[in-house]
Each structure stands twice: as structure tokens, then as C-alpha cells.
Amino acid sequence: MAKIDFDYIWTDKKRTLFGLPLSFTRYILTEKKIITRVGFLSINEDEVELYRISDKSLQLPLGQRIFGCGTVTINCRDTDTPIKIIKSIKAPRKFMEVLEENVDIQRDRYRVRGRDMIGAGYDEDDHCDCCED
């Protein structure tokens, strides 16, 4: 198994039958990025900067919920990966809390807020320019 060469906050493998981590997909959350590493002999990695995450959702299908797993879908302002799916992980709600905490830290670091990323025409009073009288 390949050694991970960086510090991470959270890591898990995609769970398969009976919630067991029997796959070659690993998810890694670092201080700045979320990384998906897929493969055994040939490894592919996909990274998304945390400050680019705009929204997330949680799916808890019955088959995953029985084994304490769930799937998190992340919407990003990233050209390569506008939607990142973290499939069948243990304790998905805890992961979402850790992710949100670190997304906020990175947004503060880069001075980016959610509305800055959306690109809609909002003024400082959070009113839409198109709804003005």
C-alpha cells in the first residue's frame, strides 16, 4: 500500500459489502484540500481546494445506513470537478462537520465567502440587483 506523504485531518476508504473497506478508493481531508485517491497499481488522485466548496449534501440510503455509512455530495467551484462524491463512508455526519469547519478556516484564510463564489449581483445589503424598484 502506498504511504501517504502529508498530514491529514481525516481519511477513510469507500465501503462496500457490509460496510467493509474493501475497495481501492481512499478519501483524504487535509488542512487545505480534499483528495480522492483511486487505484492499486496505477493510482489516480483528484484534489479540490476546500475554499472552493460551495455546498454539500448527505444521502443515507437504507443499505448504507444499516452499516453506519452514507454518501456526501460536494458542489465545488472547480473546473475539473464541479461535483465530488464521497461514496459510502463511515460516520458521514461527523465528516461533514469536520469538512465545514475546515472549509470555513480556508475561506477566512483566503478572505472568500459563499456569496463571493456564486457570482450573483448582490450588494452589501444582500439584496439582489434585479429586484430593486
N, C-alpha and C positions, 0 to 999 in steps of 0.2 A: 504494500500500500504506500502511496506517495505521502511524504511528510509535508505538512502544511508549514510554510516558511514565514508566517506572520501571526501576530497576536489576533485573537478573535474574541468576540463577546459571546457569541452563541454559534453552535453548529449542530446539525442533525442530518440524518440521511432520510431519503424518501422511503416511506414504509410501504411494504407490500402485504402479502397474505398474513392475516392475524396480527397486523401491526408490527411485524418484524422488519428490521432494517436490512433487507436482503436485496439491495439494489446498488448500482454504481453511480447514483446521483447523490451528491452531498451539497448541502446548503451551508454557507458560511456568512455570518454577520460580523464585520469588523467595525472599527470606530468610524470609518468613512464610507464603506461600501457593503453591498450585499452581493455575494458571489454564488453562482451556480456552477458546480464542477461535475461534469458528466463523463463517464468512461472508465475503462480499466487499463487497457494497453495504450490506447490513444485517448488523451484527455482533452476535453473542450471546456473552457471556462467563459462565463458571461458575467460581467460586472455592471452594477448600476450604482452611481453615486447616491448616497442617502438624501442629500438635499434636493435631488430631482424627483423624489417620490411625492406624488400629489394626492393619492387616495389609496385606500386598501379595503378589502372586504374579506369576510370569513365564510367558508362553506363547511358545513358539518353534516355530510351525508351519513345515513344510518350505519353503513358498513364501516366507515372510519370512526364514527362516534363510539361504537361498541368497544373499540380498542384505544380510546383516548386520543384519537388523531383528528386532523382536519386539514383543509387546504386554504391557504391565504393567497388572494389575488392582489397584486400590487400594480397600480397605474402609475406610470412614470413619464416624465418629460425627457425621454431619451429616444434618440433616433433609431438605435439598434433594437431596443427592447421597450416598446411602449407599454406592454403588459407582461409582467413577470409572475409566473405561477409557482408558488412554493407548495408542492403536492404532498399530501399525506404525511404531515409531521406531528410529532408528539407535542402536547401542550400548546396548541396553536394560539390560544388567547394570551398566554404568557409571552410567546414570541411577539405577538402584535404589540403588547405593552413595551417590551424592550425595544422593538423597532421604532415605535412612536417617540419614545424618549430620545433615542439616538438621532432620529430624523430632526427633531426639534433642536438638538445640540448643533447639528451640522447646518441647519438653516440659520441659526443665530450666528454661527461662525462665518458664514458667507453673506450674512445680512439679507437673506431671502425669506420671504413669507409666501404663503399659499397663493394669495391674490397676485403677487408679482409674477408667478409662474403661469397663471391662467391666461394672461394677456388680454383680459376683457377691459373695456374702457371704464374703470372706476376712478372716482376722485377720492380725495382724502376723507370725505364723509361717508364712504362706502355706498354711494348712490350711483346707479347706472346712468351713464351719459345719455343713453337713448330714452330714458324715462322722464327727463326734465320737461317742465311745462314750457 
